[in-house]
Amino acid sequence: MDRAPRVMLYSHDTFGLGHLRRSRALAGAITRADPTASALILTGSPVAGRFAFPRRVDHIRLPGVTKRSDGSYVAQTLGMDIEEITELRAALIETSARQYDPDILIVDKEPSGFRGELLPTLQCLLEGGRARLVLGLRDVLDDPDLLAVEWARKGAVEAMRSYYDEIWVYGQHDFYDPVAGLELGPEVRARMHWTGYLRRELGPSEPPAEDSPYILITPGGGGDGEFMVDLVLSAYERDPALAPRAVIVYGPFLSGETRADFEARVARLEGRVTTVGFESQIEPLFAHAQGVVCMGGYNTFCEVLSFDQRAVIVPRTVPRLEQWIRASRAEELGLVRMLENGRDGLTPEAMIRAIRNLPNQPLPSQAMHDELLGGLDYVTRRVGILLAERRGQAAE
């Protein structure tokens, strides 16, 4: 009963960086708020080892899976079929939970985990009675009708009802309701907490990222960002006077021949565009930029708001409408500018106009209210409350 608090975070991570980066931000905030607490992240991200983790935060890398073009999944390296790899991951998750014995489990986005792999662990922790189970959802999941079909197929709503003590939405209700299309019922709705967005900050001794003016170009993890990068390069190729210079952070998943072709084009621009392959601490680049051109992922949006950056968002629309919904709602509220095909045309000329107009955009801070970026503070308060409740019940 008197041991130091333990928090476990699960993110399935079959694609991109979003789930891992969100879990890492939460774990860091929780352990800073309580210097006695530790946090263990279970992640399927293939690049987890390239990140530095805060003190008293560690991670376990689950065997990776990759989504193929036909929508099916395959093991990244182990030569196992998807049923075998899911069973292996499920066993590793359950064993880790039994050994670590967390006081709180925070699950990112998928109530039952990848292909239901989390269900044995949820049942185990529920029966054990120690851990409080929390589902964390980003501000936007997908088009409501599509989400309802997907979650019905996965049994996700039933998992929410059966296992979770609380549901945290990392956003604001007046921005968007990610579960609006789901029939949750009043009992589940009563467990929901709207935390606000998760603020990002510079480290205590991080130097300026660049010594001359630049705009930051980031496609997030980069796995689906080649079109946006191509559009930016085309804009600088088409307009020799376009300024300031651009710094492109490709992300770890934009590689191979595509990246080699981009590098050849960058070389011909003679310093007007520079590139970075992967930056695990991208915050300094955000903080010192003159503006941002980006895709519409959750973490990137948090960074735009946190560093009060004028931004042009080029959202993806497949396989989910999540980024488009977030970007269009943010534009409606005056937080960002969106560039989309139907209205603007995704052409070099449209990108040139968007970059040239960046200095004329209002800052996000001119449109947002104080609570919008309060997510980490809200989460650490809830963690404190859940731990106190658990200690009280244990004492009884």
Disulfide bonds with the S-S distance in Angstrom:
none
